Amino acid sequence: MSTALSSGPLRLGLAGLGTVGIGLVRMLEREAALIAARAGRPVVITAVSARDPKKDRGADLSAFAWETDPVALATRDDVDVFIEVMGGHEGAAKAATEAALRAGKHVVSANKALLAHYGQPLAELAEANGVALRYEAAVAGGIPVIKSLLEGLAGNRIKRVMGVMNGTCNYILTRMQSAGLPYETVFEEARQLGYLEADPNLDVGGIDAGHKLSLLASIAFGTKVSFDNVELEGIGNVSIDDITLADDMGYRIKLLGVAQMSGRGLEQRMTPCLVPADSPLGQLQGGTNMVVLEGDAVGQIVMRGAGAGEGPTASAVMSDVIDIARGFRTPVFGIPATELADAVPARSATPAPYYLRMKLLDKPGALAKVATALGDAGISIDQMRQINQPGEDDGDAIVLIVTHKAAPADVEHALSRFAQTGVLVEKPAAIRIEEL
């Protein structure tokens, strides 16, 4: 809904002066007139918060009031909208966001972790106080996926949400594929380039992308945010052999998020998957993100763009600010927070083909034992071949199997049977082949 517009400036309090915060300062300096025209009123920063006011951040901040405590910033009389781009889901970010909402301030956040862990109580607090809590920048950077779900696709029953939502993981996987480099080498390269979080597991462990998926699932399916129920598997076990073999078969490996509602409950998984190399997801390169939304009326919508960075993220923050300036209000997750359903978690049961790679002892009957284990689990084989490893003379054999469609539970059963055969040299790789 829309509310009456004010003719005075919309005053921002900016907490966090890292890449995104400085990007917002520069955007307002550069495009003040355009933003005011589109917002229907001037938009200005009145105060900022950061730990060290003396640090050189490459932008002129002298016109702004300073608060070293973001909670103090959030409750200032000259702040209408509190912008939180500090990060972290505990401590100052959480306390300041809660303080702003209680004080009747609108909040714009880029903090996917905070919303994934505390989205429900924050939404209830915002709606009880009649203020907006917006977070376009928390998911997929500059891609307007939140707005698409809340507004453009509001008349659709969403069938599935899917996407590549962590640019660092996509960079690592595509770099491995294009350069033929092992995971460890590209991981270190990404670290040197500054692509990784301070805790790299947030990226390569799938946690960052899982936060984003849980927010999209809440909007898409009308449930309370349930990050704890996202099935997470990172990319650390994806080998260069997997990348190369998948490429030979016409596939690419992506850290892919999928959320859908089944008769058993809400399925949410963020795991490595094989996707067709000629599909939009398969062609996605570098640090770019892509989100695929499927609605009953609209069909499939594909959105691609920069998932992080100064400009794209500041763009997303500003889109929320302009909506607030226009007086536009929607419930935080699409329907009133008190009406969101508890998410009933469900493991995926949708059958799919699987890629299996295993190293077997060079002994008679080894391959037959593997085939028998698959048969006992009710899984049929589509392709099977032995891979020769140049320069290796240990006699062990690498075997690649692509199954026909199989239920995930049956694949897990087969993997447990493999372990009992006594012919495996190491733990096998099992990666779902996702149909798009």
N, C-alpha and C positions, 0 to 999 in steps of 0.2 A: 504494500500500500504506500501511498505518498502522504506526506504531511505538509503543512504550510511552510513556505520557504521564507527565510530571513534575508533581508537585503544587506546585512552586515557581513564582514568577512568570516569565513570559517577558519577557526584558529586551531592549529595543530600543535600537539606536544609530541616530540619525536624522541623515543627511547631507543638508543642504539645508533652509533655513528660509524658502523663498519661499512662494508661495500654497499649494502642496500640503503642504509640511512643516508650516506653521502650521495648515492644515486638519486634519492628523492629530493635532497637539497638542490642538486644541480638541475633536476627536471623542473622544479619550481622557479629557479632563477631563469632558466632558458625559455620556458613556455608559460610564464605567469598569465599573460593575456589570453592565450588560447584556453588554458585551464579555467580561467574565470568566465570566459564566454560559454564554455560547455557546462560549467557547474552552476551558472546563473548568479554567481557571487564570487568575490575574490577568495582565494585560498592562500593562507599564510602560515608560516611556522612562527610561533611566538616563543617557544622554549624547547630546550633539548636536554637530554641526560646522557652522560657518559662518565666513566670513572676518572678520566684524566682530561680536564679542560685545556691543558697546555699542549697536548699532543697535536702535531701537524697532520691534518687529515686531508690536505689538498683542496680545501674549500674554505671560503670566508664564512665563519660562524659568529662573527663579532656582534651581529645584530640581534642574536637570540639570547634570552635569559638561560642560565645554566642551573641544573640541579644534579648533584652527584647521586642523589637517591631517586630512582625512578618512581617510587611510590609518591614522593612529594610532587614530582612532575605530573603524575596522573590525577592529582586532586587540585591542581592550581585553578584559580578562578578564571584565568585568561586562556584556558585550554578547553576546547569543545570536543576535540577528537584526540584520543590517546593512540599513538602509533607505536606498536611494540615490534621491533625488529632486533631484539637482543639475542633471542634463542634460549634454549634450555627449558625444560618443562617443570622445573622446581624453582625455589628461591625467588629472586627479584622479579623475573618475568611473570610468574604466577601471581605473586603478591601485588604487583603493580596493576596487572590486568584486572584482578578482583577489586582493587581499590578504585580504579577508574569506573567500572560498572556500577559499583555501589554509590559512587558520587554522581551518577547520572551522566557520565561521559560516554560517547560512542567510542568503540575500540576497533582499530584495524590492525590485524596481526599477520605476520608472515611465519608464525611459529607452529609448524605442523606437529611437533612433538607435544607441545602444550595442549593443543586441541585434541590430539589423538588420545591423550591420557585424561584430560579434564574437560572435554568438549561438552558433555552433558550438564554438569553443574554450572559451567560458564554460560551455556545457552540459557539455562533456567534463570540465572542471575540477570543476564542482559534483558530477557523478555519481561521479567518481573519489574525491571526498572524502566521499561519503555525505551531502551536504547539499542542501537545496532551493534552487532559483533560480526565483522566481516573478515574474510581470510582468503581471498582469491590468490594472494601471493604464496600461500602455504602449500599449494599443490601445482606442480608442473610450471613454475616460473611464470613466463609471459603468456601461456596458453589459458584462455578464459574458460576453463572447464567447469569451475564452480558456478559461474554465471550461466553457463549453458544448461547445467542440470537444474538450477534453481528457477530459471526463467524460460530460456528458449525451448527446453524440452519438458516443461512443467505439465503439459497435457499428455505426456507419454507414460505408459507403464514401462519402466526400464527393465530390460531382459538381462543385460550383461554389461559390466564395466571392465575394460581391459586396457593395459598399456605398459609402456616402458617409462618409468617415472623417476629413475635415478641416472643422471647424465654420466656420473663417474663410472658406474658399472657398464653403461653402454659404450663409453670410451674404451674401457679395458677390454671388453669382449671384441669390439670391432678392430681395435689395434692388434690384438692377438691374431685375428683372422687375416687382416691385410698384410701384416709384417711377418707372420709365422713365428711369433715370439711366445715364450711360455708365460704363464700367469705371473710368476714371481718377478720377472723382468719388467712387465708392463705395470704391475702394481707399484714397483719402486719408481718407475717413470712418472706415473700419476701423482705419486707423493711429492716428487721433486717439482712438478709443475703446479703444486698447490691445489690439486683437484680433490684431495681427500679431506674428510673431516678430521678434527684433532683426534677423535676416536675413529679409526678407519672402519671398524666393524659397523658403524652406523650406515656406511655406504655399502661395503662389499658383503656385509652380513644381511642386507635386505631390510634393515630396520627403518631407515629413512623412507624408503619406498613403501614399506608396510604402513607407516604412519599415514602417508598420503592415500593409500588405497582404503584405509578404514574410514577416512573422512568422506571420500566419494561414495563408498557403500552406504554410509548413513543417509546421505541425501538421496541416493538412487532408490533405496529400499525402505525408507521411513523408519529406520531403527536407530537406537542409541549407538553412539560410537563404541566399537568393540575391538580395539587394537589387540588386546590380549588374545583374541581368538583368530588372529591372522596366522595362517600356516606360513612360516618363514624358512627359507633356505637360501643362503647366499651363493656367491659365485666362486668361492675359494676352492672348491673341488672340481671346477671345470678345467680340464687339461687341454693343452694344445692338440693332443690326439683327438679329443672330442670335437674341437673347433674344426680341425682338418677333415675328419671323417664326415661330420655334418655337412661341411661345404661340398664334399664329393657327392653327397646324396641330394644336393640342392636345397639345403637348409642353413639357417643361421641360428646361433644360440643367443637368447636374450633373457635377461632377468625380467620376467613378465608377471605383472599383477593381474589377477582375474577375480572378480566378485560377481556372484549371481545368487539369486534366491531360488531354492529348490523346495520341494514338498517337505524335506527334512529340516530345513533351516537355511541360514545364511552361510554360503561358502565364500571364504576369502583366502586366497593363497598368493604369495609372492615368492616365486621359485624360478630357477632356470628352466627354459623350455626351448624346444626346437620349433622354428616357424619357417614357412616357405621363404626361400631367398628372394623370390620375385614379389612377395607381398609388401605392402607399405611398411609393416613392422620389420620385415627382413631387410629392407633397403635403408633402414634408419642408421645413420652413421654418427660417430663421435659422441659429443655430449648432448645431443638433441633428445627431447622427450616426445612421446606420442601417446595420445589417449584415444581409445576407441569406445564410443558409447552406442549401445543398441537399444532402440525403443520400438514398441509395438507398432506405432504409427509411422515414425520417421525412418525406420530401418537402421542402417549403420552410418554413424558419423565418425569421421577420422580427423583428429586435430593434431598438428605437428608444430613444434617450435622450440625455442630456447627454454630449457628447464631451470636455468639459474643465471646469475650474473647481475651486474649493477642495473643495466637498462631494463631487461625483461622483468625483473622482480619489482623494481620501482614502478614500472608501468602497471603491474597488477595492483600494487598498493594504491596508486593514484586512481585507478578505476573505482576502487571501493570508496575512496575519499570523495570523488565526484558524485557517486550515487548518494552518499550521505548529504552532501551539499544540496543536491536536488530534492532532498526530502523523501527519497525512496527507501522503504523498509520492507524486509521480508523476515520470516522466522529464520533463525540461524541455520537450521538444517532442513529448511523447506516447509515443514509443518511445525506447529508449536511444540516446544521441547517437552512439555508435559504430556503430549500425545504420541511421542515416539515410542515404538514398541521395543521391548527387550529383545536383543538379537539372540536367537537360538543358534548356537554354532553348529556347523555341519561340515564334515570332511567331504571333499569332492568325491562323488560316485560316478561322474560322467565318464563313460569309456572313451579311451583315446589310444592311438598307437603309441608305442614306447620305443625309444632307442636304448639298447643295452650294450655296454662294452665291458668285456671281462678278459682277464688274463688267466689262461688255464695251464696246468701242468702238462708236459708232453708225455702222456701216458695213454695206453689203449682205453677206449671207452669214455674218455673225459667229456667229449662233446655230447655223446649219447646221454650221459647223466644230466647234463644241462637241459637238453631237449626234453628228457623225461620229467624233470622238475617243472618245466613250463607247461607240459601237457597235464600234469597232475593238478596244476593251478588253473586249468581251463584256458590256457593262453596258446593261441596258434601263431606260428612264425610266418611272417611275410617275406623277409629277406634274412639270409645268414651268410657270412663270409669270414674267412680267416685272413688276417692282415699280417703280411710279412714286414718285419722291422729290420731295415738294412743295418748291418753291423752288429746285430745282436745274435749271439750264438749260445744262449742259455737253453735253447730248446723249447722254452715256453711259447705258447701261442696266444696271440690277441684275437679274440673272436668278437665280431660285430653282429648283433641281431636286431632287426626291426620287427616288432610284433604287429599283428592285426590289432584292431581296437580291443582294449582290455580294461576292465575296471581297476581303479587304483588299488583297491584292497587285494585283488588277485595278483597284481604285480608285487605288492609287498609280501604276499604269501610265497610267490615264486622266489623272491630274493632270500627269504628265510630258508627255503629249501636248498637254494644254491649253497648256502653256508654249510649244509650238512653233507654235501657231496664229497668233500675232501679233495676236489680238483681245482679249487680256486687258488691262485697265487696271491691275489689281493682283492679288496672289496670291489665289487663291480660298480660301474656307473649306470644309473637308470635315469633317463630324462624324458619327460613327457613331450610328445609332438602335438602342439596345439593347433587345432583346426580354426581357421579365421573366417 
